[in-house]
């Protein structure tokens, strides 16, 4: 009987040990980003390095075609718990859902925002010898808008439609990757403009050699043009800095940008809610590290939860945790009460 009791106790101890190990083990999650050479994947890697470990998460930053694909993968792909999504793409899904598209509704309605991040610049690249100098001059040009399912394609086509009142003509639109399109832009010249969406400094442009200035140029955005003003209802003014791209620019130029968001799903499974709440706590605690040691774009991010447009919602468990963390950070430190002689003698001072 005693032998059986000992065996039973050992079994219980083993089970408890396994449960404790499972509780402390890091769970593998994924964040879908964009191109392997873009800013999104670097933002994802920063979250994996500085935030995820304290939440017990082994986070993998996964490349993708971009925001539209990210929405689909977050909704349906196992293991994907986070996504980086452009504001115009998110809104486009909501608009489609409101218009009666059942697939769009099934895709977007269960998604929730964690927080807004930063503005991503939208670059319009033309040949150096092109007559084009401004974005409002690209009407009827042959434009590579970016791959299908990408945020770039959504931004490029939405911006064009808002500026010129009509979509890019099918005969003038191509859907190549940035690298493939740039080859055609400067090679057989079958493309006039390549649209790239990436937070500066964008690796694709940073990596260009000084001789690139002889081949390509960045078009300026003139906010005073009527066509430009129509686009400012959805997009934001930006400055493309010469310091970001010294091999391409001799001075800062006016640009346009779209907002990036960190997004998740409306999870209700206990362990997942627990991990994501811890992720929010770690995001607050390690935000300074992101800004000082992460991609330069983190320095443009404000740790804030502003009011959202109609149809947009924050993920409640993370929202509550981040609000609580922000409130605690805002509290002034408690004044330190000096120790009395008696407290020091009794060892009560800390």
C-alpha positions as CSV (number, residue, x, y, z in Angstrom):
1,X,0.0,0.0,0.0
2,X,2.8,2.4,0.9
3,X,4.5,1.5,-2.4
4,X,1.4,2.4,-4.3
5,X,1.0,5.7,-2.4
6,X,4.6,6.6,-3.2
7,X,4.0,5.8,-6.9
8,X,0.8,7.9,-6.8
9,X,2.6,10.9,-5.3
10,X,5.4,10.6,-7.8
11,X,2.8,10.6,-10.7
12,X,1.0,13.6,-9.3
13,X,4.4,15.4,-8.9
14,X,5.3,14.6,-12.4
15,X,2.0,15.9,-13.8
16,X,2.3,19.1,-11.8
17,X,5.9,19.5,-13.1
18,X,4.7,19.1,-16.7
19,X,1.9,21.6,-16.1
20,X,4.3,24.1,-14.6
21,X,6.7,23.5,-17.5
22,X,4.0,24.0,-20.0
23,X,2.8,27.2,-18.3
24,X,6.3,28.7,-18.4
25,X,7.3,27.4,-21.9
26,X,7.4,30.0,-24.6
27,X,4.5,29.5,-27.1
28,X,5.3,29.9,-30.8
29,X,3.3,32.7,-32.4
30,X,3.7,34.5,-35.7
31,X,3.3,38.1,-36.9
32,X,2.8,38.6,-40.6
33,X,4.5,41.7,-42.0
34,X,5.4,42.4,-45.7
35,X,8.4,42.2,-48.0
36,X,11.6,40.8,-46.5
37,X,13.3,44.1,-47.5
38,X,10.6,46.4,-46.1
39,X,10.1,48.2,-42.8
40,X,7.3,46.0,-41.5
41,X,9.4,42.9,-41.1
42,X,11.9,44.9,-39.1
43,X,9.1,46.2,-36.9
44,X,8.0,42.6,-36.4
45,X,11.5,41.5,-35.5
46,X,11.8,44.3,-32.9
47,X,8.6,43.1,-31.3
48,X,9.9,39.5,-31.3
49,X,13.2,40.6,-29.7
50,X,12.1,43.3,-27.2
51,X,8.5,42.5,-26.3
52,X,7.5,38.9,-26.9
53,X,10.0,37.1,-24.5
54,X,8.6,38.7,-21.4
55,X,5.1,37.6,-22.5
56,X,6.2,34.0,-22.8
57,X,6.0,34.1,-26.6
58,X,8.4,32.9,-29.2
59,X,7.4,35.3,-31.9
60,X,8.4,34.8,-35.6
61,X,8.2,37.7,-38.0
62,X,7.0,36.2,-41.3
63,X,7.3,38.0,-44.7
64,X,4.1,38.3,-46.8
65,X,2.8,40.1,-49.9
66,X,1.5,42.9,-47.6
67,X,-1.5,44.1,-45.7
68,X,-4.4,42.5,-47.7
69,X,-2.7,39.1,-47.4
70,X,-2.0,39.8,-43.7
71,X,-5.7,40.2,-43.0
72,X,-6.5,36.9,-44.6
73,X,-3.6,35.1,-42.9
74,X,-4.5,36.5,-39.4
75,X,-8.0,35.4,-39.9
76,X,-7.3,31.8,-41.2
77,X,-3.7,30.7,-40.7
78,X,-2.9,28.7,-37.5
79,X,-0.2,30.3,-35.3
80,X,-0.6,33.8,-36.8
81,X,-1.7,36.0,-33.8
82,X,-0.5,39.4,-35.0
83,X,-0.5,41.4,-38.2
84,X,0.8,44.7,-39.5
85,X,-1.9,46.4,-41.6
86,X,-2.2,49.7,-43.4
87,X,-5.1,51.9,-42.4
88,X,-6.5,52.2,-45.9
89,X,-6.5,48.4,-46.4
90,X,-8.3,47.9,-43.1
91,X,-10.9,50.6,-44.0
92,X,-11.3,49.1,-47.5
93,X,-12.3,45.7,-46.0
94,X,-14.7,47.5,-43.6
95,X,-16.2,49.4,-46.6
96,X,-16.7,46.2,-48.5
97,X,-18.3,44.5,-45.5
98,X,-20.7,47.4,-45.0
99,X,-21.5,47.2,-48.7
100,X,-22.8,43.7,-48.4
101,X,-19.7,41.6,-49.3
102,X,-20.1,38.6,-47.0
103,X,-16.5,37.4,-47.5
104,X,-15.1,40.8,-46.5
105,X,-17.4,40.8,-43.4
106,X,-16.3,37.4,-42.4
107,X,-12.7,38.4,-42.7
108,X,-12.6,41.8,-41.0
109,X,-15.3,41.9,-38.4
110,X,-13.5,39.7,-35.9
111,X,-10.2,41.6,-36.2
112,X,-9.2,44.0,-33.5
113,X,-6.6,46.8,-33.3
114,X,-3.8,46.7,-30.7
115,X,-2.5,50.2,-31.3
116,X,-1.6,52.6,-34.2
117,X,2.1,52.7,-35.0
118,X,3.5,55.2,-37.5
119,X,3.0,56.8,-40.9
120,X,4.5,54.8,-43.9
121,X,5.7,56.9,-46.7
122,X,4.4,56.2,-50.2
123,X,7.1,56.7,-52.8
124,X,6.6,57.3,-56.5
125,X,9.7,56.4,-58.4
126,X,10.3,57.5,-62.0
127,X,13.3,57.4,-64.4
128,X,15.8,60.1,-63.9
129,X,15.2,61.4,-67.5
130,X,11.4,61.3,-67.1
131,X,9.3,64.4,-67.7
132,X,7.4,63.6,-64.5
133,X,8.4,65.5,-61.4
134,X,5.2,65.5,-59.3
135,X,2.8,62.8,-58.2
136,X,-0.2,64.8,-59.7
137,X,1.4,64.4,-63.1
138,X,1.2,60.5,-63.2
139,X,-2.3,60.4,-64.7
140,X,-2.3,58.0,-67.7
141,X,1.3,56.8,-66.9
142,X,2.2,53.1,-66.9
143,X,2.3,52.4,-63.1
144,X,3.4,49.3,-61.2
145,X,1.1,49.4,-58.2
146,X,2.6,46.4,-56.4
147,X,1.7,42.7,-56.0
148,X,-1.9,41.6,-55.7
149,X,-3.0,41.2,-52.0
150,X,-0.4,43.8,-51.0
151,X,-1.0,47.0,-49.1
152,X,1.1,48.8,-51.7
153,X,-1.4,47.9,-54.4
154,X,-4.3,49.1,-52.3
155,X,-2.6,52.4,-51.4
156,X,-1.4,53.0,-55.0
157,X,-4.8,52.4,-56.6
158,X,-6.9,54.1,-53.8
159,X,-4.6,57.2,-54.0
160,X,-4.8,57.3,-57.8
161,X,-8.6,57.0,-57.8
162,X,-9.0,59.7,-55.2
163,X,-6.7,62.0,-57.1
164,X,-8.0,61.5,-60.6
165,X,-11.6,60.3,-60.0
166,X,-11.1,57.0,-61.8
167,X,-9.1,53.8,-61.4
168,X,-5.7,53.1,-63.0
169,X,-6.5,51.8,-66.5
170,X,-6.0,48.0,-66.7
171,X,-3.6,48.6,-69.7
172,X,-1.5,50.9,-67.5
173,X,-1.3,48.8,-64.3
174,X,1.2,46.1,-63.5
175,X,1.4,44.0,-60.3
176,X,5.1,43.2,-60.0
177,X,7.3,43.2,-57.0
178,X,9.4,46.3,-56.3
179,X,12.6,44.7,-57.6
180,X,11.0,43.4,-60.8
181,X,9.3,46.7,-61.5
182,X,12.5,48.7,-61.0
183,X,14.3,46.5,-63.6
184,X,11.6,47.2,-66.1
185,X,11.5,50.9,-65.2
186,X,15.2,51.4,-66.0
187,X,15.6,48.5,-68.5
188,X,13.0,48.1,-71.2
189,X,11.1,51.2,-69.9
190,X,7.8,49.5,-70.1
191,X,6.9,51.0,-66.8
192,X,6.9,54.8,-66.1
193,X,6.3,54.8,-62.3
194,X,6.9,52.3,-59.5
195,X,5.0,52.8,-56.3
196,X,6.7,51.7,-53.1
197,X,5.1,51.8,-49.6
198,X,7.6,51.6,-46.7
199,X,8.5,53.6,-43.6
200,X,11.7,55.6,-44.0
201,X,14.4,54.7,-44.0
202,X,13.3,52.0,-46.4
203,X,15.9,49.4,-46.9
204,X,15.2,49.1,-50.7
205,X,16.1,52.8,-51.2
206,X,18.8,52.9,-48.5
207,X,20.7,50.1,-50.2
208,X,20.9,51.9,-53.6
209,X,24.3,53.1,-54.7
210,X,25.2,56.7,-55.5
211,X,24.9,56.0,-59.3
212,X,21.2,55.2,-58.8
213,X,20.6,59.0,-59.0
214,X,21.6,58.8,-62.7
215,X,18.8,56.2,-63.2
216,X,15.8,57.1,-61.0
217,X,14.2,59.9,-59.0
218,X,11.5,60.3,-56.4
219,X,8.5,62.4,-57.4
220,X,7.4,65.2,-55.2
221,X,3.9,65.5,-53.7
222,X,2.4,69.0,-54.0
223,X,-0.4,69.3,-51.4
224,X,-1.7,72.5,-52.9
225,X,-2.8,70.8,-56.1
226,X,-6.6,70.1,-56.2
227,X,-5.9,66.4,-57.0
228,X,-3.6,66.2,-54.1
229,X,-6.1,67.7,-51.7
230,X,-8.6,65.1,-52.6
231,X,-6.2,62.4,-51.4
232,X,-5.6,64.1,-48.0
233,X,-9.0,62.8,-46.8
234,X,-7.5,59.4,-46.4
235,X,-3.7,59.9,-46.3
236,X,-1.3,62.2,-44.4
237,X,1.4,64.7,-45.4
238,X,5.0,63.5,-45.0
239,X,8.5,64.7,-45.5
240,X,11.0,62.4,-47.3
241,X,14.3,63.3,-45.8
242,X,17.5,63.6,-47.7
243,X,19.3,62.2,-44.6
244,X,17.3,59.0,-45.1
245,X,18.5,58.6,-48.7
246,X,21.6,60.6,-49.3
247,X,22.4,58.6,-52.5
248,X,19.1,59.7,-54.0
249,X,18.2,63.1,-52.6
250,X,20.1,66.3,-52.2
251,X,17.3,68.0,-50.2
252,X,14.1,67.0,-48.4
253,X,11.0,66.6,-50.5
254,X,7.3,66.7,-49.7
255,X,5.6,63.3,-49.7
256,X,2.5,61.4,-48.6
257,X,1.9,58.6,-46.1
258,X,-0.5,56.0,-44.8
259,X,-0.9,54.9,-41.2
260,X,0.3,51.5,-40.0
261,X,-1.5,49.5,-37.3
262,X,-0.7,46.5,-35.1
263,X,-3.7,44.1,-35.3
264,X,-4.9,40.9,-33.7
265,X,-8.0,38.8,-33.6
266,X,-10.9,38.9,-31.0
267,X,-9.6,35.8,-29.1
268,X,-11.5,34.4,-26.2
269,X,-9.6,31.2,-25.3
270,X,-8.2,31.7,-21.8
271,X,-4.5,30.9,-22.4
272,X,-4.4,33.0,-25.6
273,X,-6.1,36.0,-23.8
274,X,-3.5,35.5,-21.0
275,X,-0.5,35.6,-23.4
276,X,-1.8,38.6,-25.3
277,X,-2.5,40.5,-22.1
278,X,1.1,39.8,-21.0
279,X,2.3,40.9,-24.5
280,X,0.4,44.3,-23.9
281,X,2.1,44.6,-20.5
282,X,5.5,43.9,-22.0
283,X,4.9,46.3,-24.8
284,X,4.3,49.0,-22.3
285,X,7.2,48.0,-20.1
286,X,9.7,47.7,-23.0
287,X,8.5,50.6,-25.2
288,X,11.6,52.6,-24.4
289,X,13.8,49.8,-25.7
290,X,11.8,49.7,-29.0
291,X,12.4,53.5,-29.4
292,X,16.1,53.5,-28.5
293,X,17.2,50.1,-29.9
294,X,14.6,49.2,-32.6
295,X,14.0,50.5,-36.1
296,X,14.1,54.3,-36.4
297,X,10.4,54.3,-37.1
298,X,9.7,53.4,-33.5
299,X,10.8,56.9,-32.6
300,X,7.7,58.2,-34.4
301,X,5.3,55.9,-32.5
302,X,3.4,57.4,-29.6
303,X,2.3,54.9,-26.9
304,X,-1.3,56.0,-27.1
305,X,-4.8,54.6,-27.8
306,X,-6.7,57.4,-29.7
307,X,-10.4,57.3,-30.6
308,X,-11.0,55.1,-33.6
309,X,-13.1,55.6,-36.7
310,X,-16.5,54.0,-36.8
311,X,-16.3,50.2,-37.3
312,X,-12.8,50.0,-35.8
313,X,-12.3,48.4,-32.4
314,X,-9.4,47.8,-30.0
315,X,-8.9,44.3,-28.5
316,X,-10.5,44.7,-25.0
317,X,-8.0,42.6,-22.9
318,X,-5.0,44.4,-24.4
319,X,-6.7,47.7,-24.4
320,X,-7.4,47.5,-20.6
321,X,-3.9,46.4,-19.8
322,X,-2.3,49.2,-21.8
323,X,-4.6,51.8,-20.4
324,X,-3.7,50.6,-16.9
325,X,0.0,50.7,-17.7
326,X,-0.3,54.2,-19.2
327,X,-2.2,55.4,-16.1
328,X,0.5,54.0,-13.7
329,X,3.3,55.6,-15.8
330,X,1.5,58.9,-15.5
331,X,1.3,58.8,-11.7
332,X,3.9,60.8,-9.9
333,X,6.3,58.8,-7.7
334,X,5.4,58.5,-4.1
335,X,7.5,60.7,-1.8
336,X,10.1,58.7,0.2
337,X,9.5,59.0,3.9
338,X,12.8,59.3,5.8
339,X,13.6,56.6,8.3
340,X,13.5,57.3,12.0
341,X,16.4,56.3,14.3
342,X,14.2,53.6,15.9
343,X,13.2,52.2,12.5
344,X,16.9,51.9,11.5
345,X,17.8,50.2,14.8
346,X,14.9,47.7,14.3
347,X,15.9,47.1,10.7
348,X,12.6,48.3,9.3
349,X,14.0,50.7,6.7
350,X,14.1,49.5,3.1
